[in-house]
């Protein structure tokens, strides 16, 4: 065994022996096997016999698909929008993957009118509403000055009764804003629609404001978002397991086939292709189009139905270009579905299942409650999320969308804002602690050391220099959505919340891995390339000289290395602390995987959590196809 492997094994042995000697042997086996897998190539592989040549051809084919396939084609198309593009799709019986930021939270605009129509039809079937009932359109229901509303254009003075069925048609087929608000009133407002969508098992739908508020405040649209993955979930539910009667589903789909903005998803598809869709569009302010969206069901020639959602946010491109981007992405997914390019991905689904099983066993051997989460940096796909305890029972409080205290990982978000606003060369003060004197630190030193006073000073400086509202907007843009910190909170509270991460802030594993993936990308949609690069360097520093130095030599002389941010707490918890390790596993200079590990009650984040991440990393490396 190489010296570096001995160091890694000894670190794990020390951690595990103290409280769980029964787990010791299994940890050693994992490390030895993983080390062997990344060691020297076998003699047969070096000689290259006929069997290995065939394997190389298969690997080369898969490599070609992964680097030049659908997702990379979509990424290239998306660059034409000069904005943030997020995509998801689904095709039953095929592992087609076109995800691009599928967990983003783009403003949905009129896309919300499809879930609204579903909620109304549900109440019709429950007997609370009737299709032929009259709904009064009064003067106070008008949206003034002018909005897009064929209903208001027809009856500018209002004071008419309109059948519910006609309001539904106007809302879905013509995207009538006034009609939509009348329907919203009938189903309990935005909250009623959100609750209904959640009841369908759909994740990531968030409706706060109706059309009146959107008309008054251009920024209100950012309160209403729909994750692309959630939009596809809803479309699949509508198509595969409808929550409504067949008659109402057919009526809704007919309205969607006739819906406005049909040149988006349908624009480059073969003539005659059936597309049932719902678009959403914002205005343009200072040359920026906030939302250009379309979600829909595309019927393929073999009668399978592709569900797809494309959202373009904050784009500086003209409308024709934005709509053409949506059309091209839809055509790429359509062509990929027909070619069956997803065949290679069926093998990867088996690999994902194997990874989940391995992660589950590693988590069990860590002898604590927690989770392990793995995401592919290139594709954005979540390869595994397992939660549980030493007994192997899944922990429902640690699911992929469970809110968890970020602890010191929150400093990574503050550091992103710090760097984005040009404070990279600014020193902050780390107070004396642990026998070390007070000293000045750059942002990478704060992250590496975990200095709470330095992190707090960064938060206070940002608040003072760029304004509390802009800092909070940055943090939410990075994915820190559940943040109860107020702009007018005291400096002490700002420092505590944004450095300790123990109060008034939570993150979900899904959100955390999306942010780590953004850091891992050279050309992401949220962070500048320089900020992402600096944060990657800081993560490496955490392992080389900081709070996770115990895993420094885990990969010996291989090209692989890991960088991450530890988190420990809450409070003065000693050996009973919860521990985070939020990391990027890289091959050379290329980040490949996000690995998140959270362990409750087992001590420092740089301890069991970091070493568990290494075990998972070595498994990922050992299962990597040659040549990828």
C-alpha positions in Angstrom: 0.0 0.0 0.0 1.3 3.4 -1.0 2.2 5.9 1.8 -0.7 8.2 0.8 -3.1 5.4 1.1 -1.7 4.5 4.5 -2.3 8.1 5.6 -5.9 8.0 4.4 -6.6 4.6 6.0 -5.0 5.7 9.3 -7.1 8.8 9.4 -10.3 6.8 9.0 -9.1 4.1 11.4 -8.6 6.8 14.1 -12.0 8.3 13.5 -13.9 5.1 13.4 -12.1 3.2 16.2 -13.0 5.8 18.8 -16.7 5.2 18.8 -17.5 2.4 16.4 -14.9 -0.3 16.2 -17.3 -2.7 14.5 -17.2 -0.5 11.4 -13.4 -0.4 11.2 -12.9 -3.5 9.0 -15.4 -2.4 6.4 -13.8 1.1 6.1 -10.4 -0.5 5.5 -11.8 -2.8 2.8 -13.4 0.1 1.0 -10.2 2.1 0.9 -8.0 -0.8 -0.1 -10.3 -1.7 -3.0 -10.7 1.8 -4.2 -6.9 2.4 -4.1 -6.4 -0.7 -6.2 -8.9 0.5 -8.7 -7.0 3.7 -9.4 -3.6 2.1 -9.2 -1.4 1.1 -12.1 -3.1 -0.4 -15.2 -3.1 -4.1 -15.5 -0.6 -5.9 -17.8 -3.4 -7.1 -20.0 -4.7 -3.6 -20.5 -1.3 -2.3 -21.4 -0.8 -5.1 -23.9 -4.2 -4.3 -25.5 -5.6 -7.7 -26.5 -8.5 -8.1 -28.8 -11.1 -8.0 -26.0 -9.8 -4.8 -24.7 -9.8 -3.3 -28.2 -13.5 -4.0 -28.5 -14.0 -2.5 -25.0 -12.1 0.6 -26.1 -14.3 1.0 -29.1 -17.4 0.8 -26.9 -15.9 3.3 -24.5 -15.0 5.6 -27.3 -18.5 5.4 -28.6 -19.9 6.3 -25.2 -17.4 9.1 -24.8 -18.5 10.5 -28.1 -22.1 10.5 -27.0 -21.3 12.1 -23.6 -19.2 14.9 -25.0 -21.0 15.5 -28.3 -24.5 14.3 -27.4 -27.8 15.9 -26.7 -26.9 17.9 -23.6 -23.8 19.4 -25.1 -25.8 20.3 -28.2 -28.4 22.0 -26.1 -25.7 23.9 -24.2 -24.3 25.2 -27.4 -27.8 26.3 -28.7 -28.5 27.9 -25.3 -25.5 30.2 -25.6 -27.2 32.0 -28.5 -29.8 33.4 -26.1 -27.3 35.5 -24.2 -29.2 34.8 -21.0 -29.9 31.9 -18.6 -31.5 28.9 -20.3 -32.9 26.0 -18.3 -34.2 22.8 -19.8 -35.7 19.5 -18.8 -37.4 16.7 -20.8 -38.8 13.2 -20.3 -39.6 10.3 -22.6 -41.1 7.1 -21.1 -39.0 4.0 -21.7 -35.9 5.9 -22.7 -33.2 7.5 -20.6 -33.0 10.6 -22.8 -31.2 13.4 -21.0 -31.5 17.0 -22.1 -31.3 18.6 -18.7 -29.7 22.0 -18.5 -30.1 23.5 -15.0 -33.3 21.5 -14.5 -33.5 22.7 -10.9 -33.2 26.4 -11.7 -36.1 28.7 -10.6 -36.9 30.8 -13.7 -39.8 33.2 -13.7 -42.6 31.3 -15.4 -44.9 34.1 -16.5 -48.1 32.7 -18.2 -46.8 29.1 -17.9 -48.7 29.2 -14.6 -52.0 29.3 -16.5 -51.7 25.5 -17.2 -51.6 24.5 -13.5 -54.3 27.1 -12.9 -56.6 25.5 -15.5 -55.9 22.0 -13.9 -56.8 23.4 -10.5 -60.1 24.9 -11.8 -61.1 21.7 -13.7 -60.3 19.7 -10.5 -62.8 21.9 -8.6 -65.3 21.4 -11.4 -65.0 17.6 -11.0 -65.4 18.0 -7.2 -68.6 19.9 -7.7 -67.4 23.2 -6.3 -67.5 24.9 -9.7 -69.4 24.3 -12.9 -68.4 24.8 -16.5 -71.6 26.7 -17.4 -71.6 28.9 -14.3 -71.5 32.6 -14.9 -68.5 34.5 -13.5 -68.9 38.3 -13.2 -66.2 40.5 -14.8 -66.5 43.8 -13.0 -64.7 47.2 -13.5 -62.4 46.4 -10.6 -61.2 43.2 -12.3 -59.7 45.1 -15.2 -55.9 45.4 -15.4 -55.1 49.0 -16.2 -53.4 50.5 -18.1 -53.5 48.1 -21.0 -52.6 44.5 -20.5 -52.9 41.5 -22.8 -56.5 40.5 -22.5 -58.9 39.7 -25.4 -61.7 39.6 -22.8 -60.9 43.2 -21.6 -60.5 44.3 -25.2 -63.9 43.0 -26.1 -65.6 44.5 -22.9 -63.6 47.6 -22.0 -66.2 48.7 -19.5 -66.5 45.3 -18.0 -69.8 44.6 -16.1 -70.5 41.3 -17.9 -71.0 37.7 -16.9 -68.7 35.2 -18.6 -69.1 31.4 -18.6 -66.4 29.5 -16.7 -65.7 27.4 -19.7 -65.0 30.5 -21.8 -62.6 31.9 -19.1 -60.7 28.6 -19.2 -60.4 28.7 -23.0 -59.3 32.3 -22.9 -56.7 31.5 -20.2 -55.1 28.4 -21.8 -55.5 29.0 -25.5 -55.1 32.8 -25.6 -53.2 33.4 -22.4 -55.7 36.1 -21.3 -54.4 37.9 -18.2 -57.7 39.2 -16.9 -59.4 35.8 -17.4 -56.6 34.1 -15.5 -57.1 36.4 -12.5 -60.8 35.8 -12.5 -60.1 32.0 -12.3 -57.4 32.5 -9.6 -60.1 34.2 -7.5 -62.3 31.1 -7.8 -59.7 28.6 -6.6 -58.3 30.4 -3.6 -55.6 32.5 -5.3 -52.0 31.6 -5.9 -51.9 29.5 -2.7 -54.8 27.4 -3.9 -53.1 26.6 -7.1 -49.7 25.8 -5.4 -51.4 23.5 -3.0 -53.2 21.6 -5.8 -50.0 21.2 -7.8 -48.1 19.9 -4.7 -51.0 17.4 -4.1 -50.2 15.9 -7.6 -46.7 15.0 -6.4 -45.1 17.8 -8.5 -42.0 19.5 -7.0 -40.8 23.0 -7.7 -43.9 25.1 -8.4 -44.1 28.4 -6.6 -46.9 30.9 -7.3 -47.2 34.0 -5.2 -48.7 36.8 -7.4 -51.5 37.0 -10.0 -51.5 39.1 -13.1 -52.6 42.3 -11.4 -49.5 42.3 -9.2 -47.3 41.3 -12.2 -48.6 44.3 -14.1 -47.8 46.7 -11.3 -44.3 45.4 -10.4 -41.9 44.0 -13.0 -39.8 42.3 -10.2 -42.8 40.4 -8.9 -42.5 37.9 -11.7 -39.4 36.5 -10.0 -41.6 35.4 -7.1 -43.5 33.0 -9.5 -41.1 30.2 -10.6 -41.3 26.7 -11.9 -38.3 24.4 -12.0 -38.0 22.9 -15.5 -37.9 19.4 -13.9 -41.1 20.2 -12.0 -42.8 21.4 -15.2 -41.9 18.2 -16.9 -43.3 16.3 -13.9 -46.6 18.1 -14.4 -46.7 17.4 -18.1 -46.0 13.7 -17.6 -48.7 13.5 -14.9 -51.2 15.1 -17.4 -50.2 12.7 -20.1 -49.5 9.4 -18.3 -51.6 9.5 -15.1 -54.2 12.3 -15.6 -55.7 13.7 -12.4 -58.8 14.7 -14.4 -61.5 12.9 -16.4 -60.7 11.9 -19.9 -63.1 14.4 -21.3 -61.5 17.3 -19.4 -58.0 16.2 -20.3 -58.9 16.1 -24.0 -60.5 19.5 -23.7 -57.4 20.9 -22.0 -55.0 19.4 -24.6 -57.1 20.8 -27.4 -56.8 24.3 -26.0 -53.0 23.7 -25.5 -52.6 22.7 -29.2 -54.2 26.0 -30.2 -52.3 28.0 -27.6 -50.5 31.2 -28.6 -46.8 31.4 -29.3 -46.9 28.1 -31.2 -43.7 29.0 -33.1 -41.5 28.2 -30.0 -41.4 24.5 -29.3 -43.1 23.7 -32.6 -41.1 26.2 -34.8 -38.5 23.7 -36.2 -40.4 20.4 -35.9 -41.6 18.5 -39.0 -44.9 19.8 -40.4 -47.9 18.1 -38.9 -46.2 17.4 -35.5 -48.7 17.6 -32.7 -47.6 19.9 -29.9 -49.8 20.7 -26.8 -48.0 23.5 -25.0 -48.2 26.6 -22.8 -45.9 29.5 -23.3 -45.0 32.4 -21.0 -43.6 35.8 -22.0 -42.5 38.9 -20.1 -41.9 42.4 -21.3 -38.5 43.8 -22.2 -36.8 46.3 -19.8 -33.6 48.1 -20.7 -32.9 45.6 -23.4 -33.5 42.6 -21.1 -36.3 40.0 -21.7 -37.0 38.6 -18.3 -38.9 35.5 -19.4 -39.4 33.7 -22.8 -40.7 30.2 -22.0 -42.6 27.2 -23.4 -43.5 23.8 -22.0 -45.3 21.1 -23.8 -46.0 17.6 -25.0 -44.6 16.6 -28.4 -46.1 13.6 -30.1 -43.4 11.6 -32.0 -44.1 9.6 -35.2 -44.2 6.3 -33.2 -46.9 7.9 -30.9 -44.6 8.2 -27.9 -44.9 11.6 -26.2 -41.9 13.7 -25.3 -42.4 16.2 -22.4 -40.2 19.2 -22.5 -39.8 22.5 -20.8 -37.5 25.4 -21.9 -37.2 28.6 -20.0 -35.0 31.6 -21.1 -34.4 34.1 -18.4 -32.9 37.6 -18.5 -31.9 37.5 -22.1 -30.4 40.3 -24.1 -31.2 38.6 -27.5 -34.1 39.8 -29.6 -37.4 37.9 -29.6 -36.8 36.0 -32.8 -33.5 34.7 -31.5 -35.0 33.7 -28.2 -37.8 31.8 -29.8 -35.5 30.2 -32.3 -33.4 28.9 -29.3 -36.5 27.2 -27.9 -37.3 25.8 -31.4 -33.8 24.4 -31.9 -33.7 22.8 -28.4 -37.0 21.1 -29.1 -35.8 19.9 -32.4 -32.6 18.5 -30.9 -34.6 16.6 -28.3 -37.1 15.4 -31.0 -34.3 14.1 -33.2 -32.5 12.4 -30.3 -35.7 10.7 -29.3 -36.1 9.2 -32.8 -32.4 8.2 -33.1 -32.5 6.4 -29.8 -29.3 8.1 -28.7 -30.3 7.5 -25.2 -29.5 3.8 -25.5 -26.1 4.4 -24.1 -27.7 6.0 -21.1 -29.5 2.8 -20.1 -26.1 1.5 -19.0 -25.5 4.6 -17.0 -28.8 4.1 -15.2 -27.4 0.7 -14.0 -24.3 2.5 -12.9 -26.4 5.0 -10.9 -28.2 2.1 -9.2 -24.8 0.6 -8.3 -23.6 4.0 -7.0 -26.7 4.4 -4.8 -26.2 0.9 -3.3 -22.5 1.7 -2.6 -23.3 5.1 -1.1 -26.0 3.5 1.1 -23.5 0.9 2.5 -20.8 3.6 3.1 -23.4 5.7 4.9 -24.3 2.8 7.1 -20.7 2.1 7.9 -20.2 5.8 8.9 -22.4 4.8 11.9 -24.4 8.0 11.9 -27.5 9.6 10.5 -26.8 11.6 7.3 -26.9 11.7 3.6 -24.6 11.2 0.6 -25.4 13.1 -2.6 -23.6 13.0 -6.0 -24.2 15.1 -9.1 -22.5 15.1 -12.5 -20.9 18.5 -13.1 -21.1 18.2 -16.9 -24.7 17.2 -17.3 -26.3 18.4 -14.0 -27.8 14.9 -13.4 -28.2 13.8 -9.8 -26.5 10.4 -9.8 -27.4 9.5 -6.2 -29.0 10.8 -3.1 -29.3 8.4 -0.2 -30.1 9.2 3.4 -30.2 6.9 6.4 -28.6 5.7 9.6 -26.4 3.0 10.9 -29.4 0.7 10.9 -29.9 1.3 7.2 -33.3 2.9 7.6 -33.9 5.9 5.3 -34.1 9.2 7.1 -37.1 11.2 5.8 -35.7 14.4 7.4 -32.7 14.2 5.1 -34.3 13.8 1.6 -33.0 15.6 -1.4 -35.4 18.6 -0.7 -35.2 18.6 3.1 -34.1 22.0 4.6 -30.8 21.6 6.5 -28.7 24.1 8.3 -25.7 24.9 6.1 -23.4 25.7 9.0 -20.1 27.1 7.7 -20.9 26.1 4.1 -22.9 29.3 4.0 -19.6 31.1 3.8 -19.2 29.8 0.3 -22.3 31.7 -0.8 -21.0 34.9 0.9 -17.6 34.4 -0.8 -19.3 34.2 -4.2 -20.9 37.6 -3.7 -17.7 39.0 -2.2 -15.8 37.9 -5.4 -18.5 38.9 -7.8 -18.3 42.5 -6.4 -14.6 42.8 -6.7 -13.5 42.3 -3.1 -11.1 39.5 -3.8 -8.0 41.4 -2.7 -9.6 42.9 0.4 -8.4 41.7 3.7 -10.7 40.9 6.7 -9.6 40.3 10.3 -9.7 36.9 11.9 -9.8 37.2 15.6 -7.3 35.3 17.8 -8.4 31.8 18.5 -7.0 28.3 19.2 -3.6 29.8 20.2 -3.3 31.8 17.0 -3.1 35.6 17.0 -5.4 37.9 15.3 -4.5 38.1 11.6 -5.6 39.5 8.2 -7.1 37.1 5.7 -8.2 37.0 2.1 -11.4 35.3 1.2 -9.7 31.9 0.3 -8.0 32.0 3.8 -11.4 32.5 5.5 -12.9 29.6 3.6 -9.9 27.3 4.3 -9.6 28.1 8.0 -13.4 28.4 8.6 -12.7 31.6 10.5 -16.1 32.8 11.7 -15.1 36.3 12.6 -13.6 36.8 9.1 -16.7 35.4 7.5 -18.9 37.7 9.6 -16.8 40.7 8.6 -17.3 39.8 4.9 -21.0 39.8 5.4 -21.0 43.1 7.2 -18.7 44.7 4.6 -21.0 43.6 1.7 -24.0 44.9 3.5 -22.3 48.3 4.0 -20.7 48.7 0.6 -23.2 47.3 -1.8 -26.4 47.4 0.2 -28.4 44.7 2.1 -31.0 44.3 -0.6 -28.4 43.5 -3.3 -26.5 41.1 -1.0 -29.7 39.2 -0.3 -30.6 39.2 -4.0 -27.2 37.7 -4.8 -27.6 34.9 -2.2 -31.0 34.0 -3.5 -29.7 34.0 -7.0 -27.1 31.5 -5.9 -29.8 29.3 -4.6 -30.0 30.3 -0.9 -33.8 30.7 -1.1 -34.7 29.9 2.5 -33.1 32.9 4.1 -35.0 34.8 6.8 -32.4 37.5 7.3 -33.9 41.0 7.0 -32.2 43.9 5.2 -32.5 46.0 8.4 -31.1 43.3 10.7 -28.2 44.4 12.9 -24.6 43.9 11.8 -24.2 41.3 14.5 -27.1 39.3 13.1 -25.8 39.5 9.6 -22.4 38.2 10.8 -23.9 35.4 12.7 -26.4 34.2 10.1 -24.0 34.4 7.1 -20.9 33.1 8.8 -22.2 30.4 11.3 -25.2 29.2 9.1 -27.0 28.0 12.2 -30.1 30.2 12.3 -32.5 31.8 9.9 -31.1 30.0 6.9 -31.4 26.5 5.4 -30.4 24.8 2.2 -31.6 21.6 0.6 -29.1 19.0 -0.8 -30.5 19.7 -4.3 -29.9 23.4 -4.0 -26.4 23.0 -2.5 -25.3 20.6 -5.2 -26.6 22.9 -7.9 -24.5 25.7 -6.5 -21.4 23.5 -6.2 -22.0 22.5 -9.9 -22.1 26.2 -10.8 -18.7 26.6 -9.1 -17.4 23.6 -11.1 -18.3 25.0 -14.5 -16.1 27.3 -16.5 -19.1 29.0 -18.2 -22.0 28.8 -15.8 -25.1 30.9 -15.9 -24.8 32.5 -12.4 -21.2 33.1 -11.5 -18.6 34.8 -13.5 -15.8 32.5 -14.8 -13.3 34.3 -12.5 -15.5 33.9 -9.4 -16.0 30.3 -10.1 -12.3 29.7 -10.7 -11.4 31.5 -7.4 -13.9 29.5 -5.5 -12.6 26.2 -6.9 -9.1 27.3 -5.8 -10.4 28.1 -2.3 -12.0 24.6 -2.1 -8.7 23.0 -3.0 -7.0 25.2 -0.3 -9.5 23.8 2.3 -8.1 20.3 1.7 -4.5 21.3 1.2 -4.0 23.5 4.2 -7.4 24.0 5.9 -10.1 22.3 7.9 -10.1 19.2 5.7 -6.3 18.6 5.6 -6.9 15.1 6.9 -7.8 14.0 3.4 -5.0 15.8 1.7 -3.1 12.7 0.5 -6.2 10.5 -0.3 -5.5 10.2 -4.0 -1.7 9.8 -4.1 -0.2 10.8 -7.4 -3.3 10.2 -9.5 -4.8 13.0 -11.6 -7.8 13.1 -9.3 -8.2 15.4 -6.4 -10.9 16.7 -4.2 -11.7 20.2 -2.8 -14.5 21.1 -0.5 -16.0 23.3 2.2 -16.5 21.9 5.7 -19.2 22.8 8.1 -19.4 22.0 11.8 -22.0 22.8 14.4 -24.2 24.0 15.8 -22.5 25.8 18.6 -19.9 24.3 20.8 -20.8 20.7 20.2 -17.5 18.8 20.4 -17.7 15.2 19.3 -21.5 15.5 18.9 -21.4 18.1 16.1 -23.1 17.7 12.8 -20.6 17.7 9.9 -20.9 18.9 6.3 -18.5 18.3 3.5 -19.6 20.0 0.2 -17.0 19.1 -2.4 -15.9 18.9 -6.1 -14.1 15.9 -7.3 -11.8 16.9 -10.2 -9.8 15.0 -12.8 -6.8 17.3 -13.4 -8.3 20.8 -13.9 -11.7 19.6 -14.8 -14.4 19.2 -12.1 -16.3 16.1 -12.7 -18.6 15.4 -9.7 -20.3 17.2 -6.8 -20.1 15.1 -3.7 -22.1 16.2 -0.6 -21.9 14.4 2.7 -23.7 15.4 5.8 -23.3 13.3 9.0 -25.2 14.1 12.2 -23.5 14.0 15.6 -20.2 12.5 14.6 -17.9 15.5 14.9 -16.1 17.9 12.6 -17.0 18.3 8.9 -13.4 17.6 8.1 -13.6 14.3 9.9 -16.1 11.5 9.2 -18.0 13.6 6.6 -14.8 14.4 4.6 -13.4 10.9 4.8 -16.8 9.5 3.7 -16.7 11.8 0.7 -13.3 10.4 -0.2 -14.6 6.8 -0.1 -17.4 7.7 -2.4 -15.0 9.6 -4.7 -12.7 6.6 -5.0 -15.7 4.5 -6.0 -16.6 7.0 -8.7 -13.1 6.9 -10.0 -12.9 3.1 -10.0 -16.1 2.9 -12.1 -15.0 5.6 -14.6 -14.9 4.2 -18.2 -11.3 4.4 -19.6 -11.0 7.3 -22.0 -13.8 9.4 -20.7 
